[in-house]
C-alpha cells in the first residue's frame, strides 16, 4: 500500500513533539541543577564567611590580650616603683652611689654596666652572625657541614644561660685574668669584659638564624642577573644580597641586642657584682661591675624595707624603657633604610 504525504507528516509530528518535550525537560532539569548548585555555593560561602569572621575575631582578641599584658606589666612596674619615684625623684637615674644601708640609691652604675656589656657583646657577635648567615645562606646551603653548623647554632640558643656562666667562670675567666695581667690592670678575671664575651656567644644564634633565612629568600633572578653581568660571588653578596636583606639583618641585630639587655644569670655569675664606678674606661671595662638585671637578681630577696624594694623595681622599669627606646630607634633606622 502506498502512503500519502499527509499520513507521513502525521507520523513525523509525534517525533518532533517528543524532542521538544525532552528539550524542555532537560532545560528545566538544568535550571534546577544550577539553582541547587547556586544554593550549595551560597551555603558554602555563608559557612566560609562565618569561619572567616570567627577567625578574625580570635586574632583581634589575642592581639588585645597581648596589649593588655604589656600595659599590665608597665602599670605594675610603675605602681610598685612609685614609693622610690616619689622619694628619690629624677636624680635616681644619674645617682652614682648605691648604698641600701644608708638609704642612698642611684641607678647610673647599673645603666652604664647594662649598656656597656650589651653593646660590646653586640659588636663582637655581629661579624660572626653575618659570616654564618652568608655561609649557610649562600655558600653552603646543603650537606652535612651545613646541617652540623645549623644544629650547633640551634644548640647554642637552647643552652641555659647559667651553664654559659659556669663554663665561662672556669674556662674564660682565667684567660681574661692572664690578659689583664699583661696589659697592667687589676687581674680580677670577672667583670664587664668576661660578661660581654659570654653574652656575645649567647646572642650569635638569633641574628645568624634570621639572616640565613633572609639570604636564602633573595630572588634568584637578581643574583643570576648580577652573575650574567660578570660579577663575582663576593660582588653579588655585597651589591645584591646585603642591600636586599639589610632591613631584616638589622632586625636580627635588634633581636640580639634585646636578648643581651635582659640577660641575667650568666651576667650575674661573671660581672663581679659591684656598684662602684671606676675612674678610667680601662678599669670600667676590665673591672667588676653590675647590670640592672644582675643587681635585681642579687638583691631582690634582701630588700628589707619599702624604698629599697621599690628602688629595685624601679630598676626594672628603667630597663623596660631602655629596651623600648632602643627598639624604637632601631625600627626607625630599619624604616629609613627600607625606604631609601
C-alpha positions as CSV (number, residue, x, y, z in Angstrom):
1,X,0.0,0.0,0.0
2,X,1.2,3.5,-0.8
3,X,1.1,6.2,1.9
4,X,0.0,9.7,1.2
5,X,2.2,12.6,2.2
6,X,-0.4,13.7,4.8
7,X,0.0,10.4,6.6
8,X,3.8,10.7,6.5
9,X,3.6,14.1,8.0
10,X,1.2,13.0,10.7
11,X,3.6,10.2,11.7
12,X,6.6,12.6,11.9
13,X,4.9,15.1,14.2
14,X,5.0,12.9,17.3
15,X,8.7,12.7,17.0
16,X,9.1,16.4,16.9
17,X,6.9,16.8,19.9
18,X,8.9,14.2,21.8
19,X,12.1,16.0,21.1
20,X,10.6,19.3,22.1
21,X,9.3,17.9,25.4
22,X,12.7,16.3,26.1
23,X,14.4,19.6,25.4
24,X,12.1,21.4,27.8
25,X,12.5,18.8,30.5
26,X,16.3,19.0,30.1
27,X,16.2,22.8,30.3
28,X,14.1,22.6,33.5
29,X,16.4,19.9,35.0
30,X,19.4,22.0,34.1
31,X,17.9,25.1,35.7
32,X,17.0,23.1,38.8
33,X,20.5,21.7,39.0
34,X,22.0,25.2,38.6
35,X,19.7,26.5,41.3
36,X,20.7,23.7,43.6
37,X,24.4,24.3,42.9
38,X,23.9,28.0,43.5
39,X,22.2,27.3,46.8
40,X,25.0,25.0,47.8
41,X,27.5,27.6,46.8
42,X,25.7,30.2,48.9
43,X,25.6,27.9,51.9
44,X,29.3,27.2,51.5
45,X,30.0,30.9,51.2
46,X,28.0,31.6,54.3
47,X,29.9,28.9,56.2
48,X,33.2,30.3,54.9
49,X,32.3,33.8,55.8
50,X,31.2,32.7,59.3
51,X,34.5,30.9,60.0
52,X,36.4,33.9,58.5
53,X,34.6,36.2,60.9
54,X,35.3,33.9,63.8
55,X,39.0,33.6,62.9
56,X,39.3,37.4,62.5
57,X,37.7,37.9,65.9
58,X,40.1,35.4,67.5
59,X,43.0,37.3,66.1
60,X,41.7,40.6,67.4
61,X,41.1,39.1,70.9
62,X,44.6,37.7,71.0
63,X,46.1,41.0,69.9
64,X,44.1,42.9,72.5
65,X,45.2,40.4,75.2
66,X,48.9,41.0,74.3
67,X,48.4,44.7,74.6
68,X,46.6,44.3,77.9
69,X,49.5,42.1,79.2
70,X,52.2,44.7,78.2
71,X,50.1,47.5,79.6
72,X,49.6,45.5,82.8
73,X,53.3,44.9,83.2
74,X,54.1,48.6,82.7
75,X,51.3,49.6,85.2
76,X,52.6,47.1,87.8
77,X,56.2,48.4,87.5
78,X,55.0,52.0,87.8
79,X,52.8,51.3,90.8
80,X,55.3,49.2,92.6
81,X,58.2,51.6,92.0
82,X,56.1,54.7,92.9
83,X,57.5,55.0,96.5
84,X,61.0,55.1,95.1
85,X,60.0,57.6,92.4
86,X,58.3,59.8,95.0
87,X,61.2,59.6,97.4
88,X,64.2,59.8,95.1
89,X,62.9,61.8,92.1
90,X,64.6,62.1,88.8
91,X,68.1,62.1,90.5
92,X,67.7,58.4,90.8
93,X,68.7,57.9,87.2
94,X,72.1,59.7,87.4
95,X,73.0,59.0,91.0
96,X,76.4,57.2,91.2
97,X,76.0,55.7,94.7
98,X,74.0,52.6,95.6
99,X,74.1,52.2,99.4
100,X,71.0,50.4,100.8
101,X,72.4,50.7,104.3
102,X,72.3,54.5,104.3
103,X,69.2,54.5,102.0
104,X,71.0,56.0,99.1
105,X,70.1,54.7,95.6
106,X,71.5,55.7,92.2
107,X,70.9,53.7,89.0
108,X,73.7,55.2,86.9
109,X,76.3,52.5,87.5
110,X,73.9,49.8,86.5
111,X,72.7,51.7,83.5
112,X,76.3,52.1,82.3
113,X,77.0,48.4,83.0
114,X,73.9,47.2,81.1
115,X,74.6,49.3,78.0
116,X,78.4,48.6,78.0
117,X,78.1,44.8,78.3
118,X,75.2,44.7,75.7
119,X,76.7,46.8,73.0
120,X,80.2,45.3,73.5
121,X,78.6,41.8,73.1
122,X,76.7,43.0,70.0
123,X,79.9,44.4,68.4
124,X,81.7,41.1,68.9
125,X,78.8,39.0,67.8
126,X,77.8,40.8,64.6
127,X,80.7,39.7,62.4
128,X,80.2,36.0,63.4
129,X,76.5,36.2,62.9
130,X,76.8,37.7,59.4
131,X,79.6,35.3,58.4
132,X,77.4,32.3,59.5
133,X,74.4,33.8,57.7
134,X,76.2,34.3,54.4
135,X,77.9,30.9,54.6
136,X,74.7,28.9,55.3
137,X,72.5,31.1,53.1
138,X,74.7,31.4,50.0
139,X,77.9,29.2,50.0
140,X,76.8,26.0,51.7
141,X,73.0,25.6,51.7
142,X,73.0,21.8,51.8
143,X,75.2,19.0,53.1
144,X,76.4,17.5,56.3
145,X,78.6,20.5,57.2
146,X,75.6,22.9,56.7
147,X,73.4,20.7,58.9
148,X,76.0,20.4,61.5
149,X,76.6,24.1,61.7
150,X,72.8,24.8,61.8
151,X,72.3,22.2,64.6
152,X,75.2,23.7,66.5
153,X,73.6,27.2,66.3
154,X,70.3,25.9,67.5
155,X,72.0,24.2,70.4
156,X,73.8,27.4,71.4
157,X,70.4,29.1,71.5
158,X,68.9,26.3,73.6
159,X,71.6,26.0,76.3
160,X,70.5,27.6,79.6
161,X,72.4,30.8,80.4
162,X,73.6,29.5,83.8
163,X,75.6,26.8,82.0
164,X,77.3,29.5,80.0
165,X,78.1,31.3,83.2
166,X,79.7,28.3,84.8
167,X,81.6,27.4,81.7
168,X,83.0,31.0,81.4
169,X,83.8,31.0,85.1
170,X,86.2,28.0,84.8
171,X,87.4,28.5,81.3
172,X,87.1,32.1,80.1
173,X,87.9,34.0,83.4
174,X,91.4,32.5,83.8
175,X,92.2,33.6,80.2
176,X,90.9,37.1,80.8
177,X,92.8,37.3,84.1
178,X,96.1,36.4,82.3
179,X,95.4,39.0,79.6
180,X,94.7,41.7,82.3
181,X,98.0,40.9,83.9
182,X,99.8,41.5,80.6
183,X,98.1,44.9,80.0
184,X,98.7,46.1,83.5
185,X,95.2,46.3,85.0
186,X,93.9,44.6,88.2
187,X,93.6,40.9,87.4
188,X,90.0,40.3,88.5
189,X,89.1,38.0,85.7
190,X,85.4,38.6,86.3
191,X,84.0,41.9,85.1
192,X,82.4,43.6,82.2
193,X,84.8,42.1,79.7
194,X,84.1,38.5,80.7
195,X,80.4,39.1,80.8
196,X,80.5,40.8,77.3
197,X,82.4,37.8,75.8
198,X,79.9,35.2,77.0
199,X,77.0,37.4,76.0
200,X,78.4,37.6,72.5
201,X,78.4,33.8,72.3
202,X,74.9,33.6,73.6
203,X,73.4,36.1,71.1
204,X,75.0,34.9,67.9
205,X,72.3,32.4,67.0
206,X,69.5,35.0,67.0
207,X,70.9,37.2,64.2
208,X,72.5,34.2,62.4
209,X,69.3,32.2,62.1
210,X,67.2,35.1,60.9
211,X,70.0,36.2,58.5
212,X,70.3,32.8,57.0
213,X,66.6,32.6,56.3
214,X,66.6,36.0,54.7
215,X,69.6,35.4,52.4
216,X,68.0,32.2,51.2
217,X,64.9,34.1,50.2
218,X,66.7,36.5,47.9
219,X,65.1,36.0,44.4
220,X,67.3,34.0,42.1
221,X,66.8,36.3,39.0
222,X,68.5,39.1,41.0
223,X,71.6,37.0,41.6
224,X,71.6,35.5,38.2
225,X,71.4,38.9,36.6
226,X,74.4,40.1,38.5
227,X,76.4,36.9,37.6
228,X,75.4,37.5,33.9
229,X,77.0,40.9,34.1
230,X,80.2,39.3,35.2
231,X,80.0,39.9,39.0
232,X,81.9,37.6,41.3
233,X,80.1,35.9,44.2
234,X,81.6,38.4,46.7
235,X,80.3,41.3,44.5
236,X,76.9,39.6,44.4
237,X,76.8,39.4,48.1
238,X,78.0,43.0,48.6
239,X,75.9,44.6,45.9
240,X,72.7,42.4,45.7
241,X,72.2,40.2,48.7
242,X,73.2,42.6,51.6
243,X,71.2,45.6,50.2
244,X,68.2,43.4,49.6
245,X,68.2,41.9,53.1
246,X,69.6,44.8,55.1
247,X,66.4,45.7,56.9
248,X,65.9,42.1,58.0
249,X,69.5,41.7,59.0
250,X,69.3,44.8,61.2
251,X,66.1,43.4,62.8
252,X,68.2,40.4,63.7
253,X,70.7,42.7,65.4
254,X,67.9,44.3,67.4
255,X,66.7,40.9,68.4
256,X,70.2,40.0,69.6
257,X,70.5,43.3,71.5
258,X,67.2,42.8,73.2
259,X,68.4,39.3,74.3
260,X,71.7,40.9,75.7
261,X,69.9,43.7,77.6
262,X,67.7,41.3,79.5
263,X,70.2,38.5,80.2
264,X,70.5,37.9,84.0
265,X,72.1,34.6,85.2
266,X,75.2,34.4,83.1
267,X,76.0,38.1,83.7
268,X,75.4,37.7,87.4
269,X,77.9,34.9,87.6
270,X,80.6,36.8,85.6
271,X,80.3,40.6,86.0
272,X,81.7,40.8,89.6
273,X,78.6,42.5,91.2
274,X,79.9,45.8,92.4
275,X,78.1,49.1,92.4
276,X,81.2,51.4,92.2
277,X,82.3,53.1,89.0
278,X,86.0,53.2,88.2
279,X,87.8,56.4,87.1
280,X,89.0,55.2,83.7
281,X,87.4,53.3,80.9
282,X,90.0,50.6,81.1
283,X,89.2,50.0,84.7
284,X,85.5,50.1,84.0
285,X,85.7,47.6,81.1
286,X,88.1,45.1,82.7
287,X,87.0,45.6,86.3
288,X,83.9,44.3,88.1
289,X,80.5,46.0,87.6
290,X,76.8,45.3,87.6
291,X,73.8,45.5,85.3
292,X,70.2,46.3,86.1
293,X,69.2,42.7,85.7
294,X,72.0,41.3,87.8
295,X,71.5,43.7,90.7
296,X,67.8,42.9,90.8
297,X,68.6,39.2,90.9
298,X,71.2,39.6,93.6
299,X,69.4,42.0,96.0
300,X,65.7,41.5,95.5
301,X,65.4,38.8,98.2
302,X,67.5,41.0,100.6
303,X,65.3,44.1,100.3
304,X,64.2,44.7,103.8
305,X,62.3,48.0,103.6
306,X,59.8,49.5,101.2
307,X,62.0,52.1,99.5
308,X,64.8,49.6,98.9
309,X,62.4,47.1,97.3
310,X,60.8,49.9,95.3
311,X,64.2,51.2,94.1
312,X,64.9,47.7,92.7
313,X,61.6,47.6,90.9
314,X,62.3,51.0,89.5
315,X,65.4,49.5,88.0
316,X,63.2,47.1,86.2
317,X,61.1,50.0,85.0
318,X,64.2,51.8,83.7
319,X,65.3,48.6,81.9
320,X,61.8,48.3,80.4
321,X,62.1,51.9,79.0
322,X,65.7,51.4,77.8
323,X,64.6,48.3,75.8
324,X,61.6,50.1,74.3
325,X,63.6,53.2,73.3
326,X,66.4,51.1,71.7
327,X,63.8,49.1,69.8
328,X,62.0,52.3,68.6
329,X,65.3,53.8,67.4
330,X,66.2,50.5,65.6
331,X,62.8,50.4,63.9
332,X,63.2,54.0,62.8
333,X,66.6,53.1,61.3
334,X,65.1,50.0,59.6
335,X,62.3,52.1,58.1
336,X,64.8,54.7,56.8
337,X,67.0,52.0,55.2
338,X,64.0,50.3,53.7
339,X,62.6,53.4,52.1
340,X,66.0,54.6,50.8
